[in-house]
């Protein structure tokens, strides 16, 4: 897969209470087949009509990859490590912030798909040499122990085992409800992958929901959470997760960080006419 080198700003920073947050644009991919990717089994006309009503192309779409960095003042926590290939910009994003890989204290892996673990290891060595690692216990067990991996994910399983098993002795394994650090709590977001974790971040009375890959497209996945995404491993559970997180985000008026939302991947969820809409940030985080 070839990625477009982003000819745009690739770092977006803001404060959340006493925490400093950065959205890091690791890569951008322009893809075809909007309906097949995010609305499998739906009539193409239904997807095309949805696209037209939202002023986006009927077939082509932009797929961003946006890890999140949190600086609590005492530790720097990186959520996911990007694609890790020649198209990856994650380390350059860190350089833009004046940081080296060794400045990262904690690396949290939301789930084991390649665009989240790809930047963990380079030339057989951990990229973030001073960090400790946090994995979801269910996710780690699935990729390292289970045999019920669908054919499309077999290469993913092998990649996970090759990259992640060697980091286990430096890792903490968590479940929904556990804290990574005070103010950062794991939430069940399974479906897209068997043990996908979202995270609720709280500081100074302000809150951020990092939902990672629970949603893969800012229009289709949010306005029609009941439609199947081809990339989801357990499609019915993914639907349940989307509906639950949408209600949570809308009811609690949470700021959201989505790994595959349009950069900077930050927005709010509005309940409207029995469904939901993504409202991208404007200047709220700057004033």
N, C-alpha and C positions, 0 to 999 in steps of 0.2 A: 504494500500500500504506500502510495506517495502522498506526502502532505505538502500543503502550500506554506511557504515561509511567510509568516504574517507581516505584511507591509503596513503596520499599524502599531499603535501603542500595545504593549504586551504585558504591562503591569498596571494594576489598579489598586490603590491603597486607601484605607479608611480606618477610622477608630471605632471600636465597639466597647464602650465603657473605657476601662484601662487597657484593653487589648488592642494591639495593632494588627490589622488584617490585610493580606495582599492576595488578590486574585492573579494567577500567573498563567498566561496564555502559552501553553506548551506547544500546541500545533493547531492547524486548521485543515480540514479536508472538505473538498467540494464533491458531493456524491449525487448520483442519480437514483431514481426509484423511490421517491418519497412514500408512496402507498405501500410498496412491498416491505420497506424498512419498518414503518411505524403503524401500519394499519392492515396487517396480513389478514386476508379473507374478506376484507371490505370491498364493496364495489368501487372501482377506480373513480367513477364519477363522483361518489360521495367525498372522496379525498380531494379531488380536483376542486369541487365546489367549496370545501373548507379552505383550501389554499387561496382561492380567488377572494373569498370573503375576508381573508387576513392579509391580502396584498403580498403574497409570496408566490414564488414559482410553483407551477403545478407538479413538477417532477424533481427538479434539482434543489438541493438544500446544502447549507453550510453546517458542518459538524465540528464544533470546537472542543478542545480538550483543556480543562482549566483546573489544575490543582489549586489548593488553598493553603496559604501559610498564615499561621497565627503566632504572634510574638506576645507572650503574656507579661513580659518584663523580666522574667527569670528564665524562661525556656522558649525555644522556637520549635513549633510543631508543624510539620509538613504533612498535609493530607494528600496521599497518593504521589506517585513519582513520574507520571506521564508515560509517553510512548517509548522513550529511551533509545530511539533510532536516530538516523542522521537528520531527520526532519524535526527532532525535538528541540525546543527552545528553553526548557526548564532551567538548565544551569545558567543560561544567559539571563533569564529573568532574575535569578538570584543575584547574579553579578550586577544587574541594574539597581538592586537594593543594597549593594556593597557587601554581599554575603558570598561565602564559599560553601561548598557542600559540608565541610567540617563544622560549620556554624549551626547546623541543624541538630537539635538535641533529641527530637522524637520524630519518627516517621510512622504515620498511621496509614494502614492500607484498608480502604473501605471494602474492597473485594478483590478477587484474584484475576480479573481480566487483564489482557496484555497491556492496554493503554493506561493501566494503573500501577502495574508492577514492573513495567519495562525499564524504568529508570533506576531500579534498585541496585543493579549489578552491571559493571562494565569491565570487560576483559577478565572476568572471573573474580573481581574484587568488589566489595560493597562501595557504592558511590558515596554514601553518607557514612563515612568511616567512624565518626564519633557518636552516632545516633543509637538509641535503643529503638526497637520496633514494636508496633502494636498491631496485632491481627485479630479479627473476629475468630473466636474459637471454632464456631460451626463452619465458617468459610475455610479455615486452614485445614480442618479435618476432612472436609469434602474433597478438596483437591489432592490431599496427600494420602488419604486412606480409602475413599469410596471408589467403587468401580462403575457406579451408575452415572457415567458421564456421556452425554449425547455425542454422537459422532462429530458434530460440528465443533465440539469443544475438546477433542482429544489432544490436539496440538497445544491448546491452552493448558490442559492438565500437565503435559510434559514440561511446558515452560515454567509453570508454577513450581513444580517439583525441583526443577533445575535451579531456579533462582531463589526460592523462598525457604526451602528446607534447611539450607545451610545457615540461615539467619535465626533459626528457632532458639538457639541458646542465648540470643540477645533480645528475645522477644517476650512480650506479655500478651496473653490471650484473654480476650474480653467477650462479654455477652451483653445483650441489650440491658440497659439500666446501670451498667458499670461506668465509672468515670475514667477517662484518660488522665486528666488532671482536674483539680477543682474548677468547676465551671464548664467542663466539656464532658457531656454524657452521651453514651451510645444509645441509639434507637433502632429497633428492628425495622429493616427496610427490605427484607428478603423477597425474592421473586425474580428480579433481574439476574441475580445469582443466588445460590442457596443460602448464603449467610451475609448478604449485603447489609452493611451498617450505615445509617445516617447518624448525624451528631447534632445535638442541641448545645449551642455555645452561649453562655451567659456571663456578662460582666457589667457592673455598674447599672443594673436594671435594664440593660439592652440585650437583645437576643438575636441569634442567627441560627438558622437551620441549614446545615450542610447536608443536602440530600443525595449527593453523589449521582448515581445513575438510576435512581428510582424513576426519573423522567428523562427521556432521551430527545425530545423535541418540544420546543416552547409553545407550539400551537397544537399539534396532534395529540401528544401525550397528556396535555393539560385539559384541553377542551373535550377530548374523548378518552378519558382514562380507561374505559372499558375495551378499547381496541387493542389488539395484540401487536406487540413489537417483536419483530423477528429475532432481535438480539436477546430477548428475555428467556432465561432458562426454564423457569416455571411461570408460564404465562398467566394462569389464573391467580396465583399468589401475587404476581406483580400488579394485577388489576386491583386486588384488595389493598395492597400497600399504597398504590397511587391514590385511591379514594380516601384512605385514612390520612395520609400526609397532606393532601389537598385541604381536607376539612380542618386539620390541625393548623396549617399555615394560614388559612383564611380566617378562622375563628380567633386565632391568637395574634393576627396581624404581624406575622413573623417576617423578617428579612430572610431571604432564601439565597443560598449559593448552590448552583447546579453545574455539575462538571461539563455538561454538554449544552447548556443554554448559550445563547448568543453572548459573546464577550461584552462585559466582564462577568457574565454568568450570574448577575445579582438582580433580584427583583422581589415582587410581592405577588400574592395570589388573591384575586378578587372573585368572590362568588357572584355569579350573574346568570339569571334566567335558568336556574337549575343546573348550571355547569360552572366552569371556572375559566379565568383568563390570567395570563402572565402579564404583570405590569413591570417593565424594566425600570431600574433605578434611573433617576435623572440627577437632581442636585441634592437629594435628601441627605446623603452621606457627607456632603461638603459644607453644610451650614450648622 
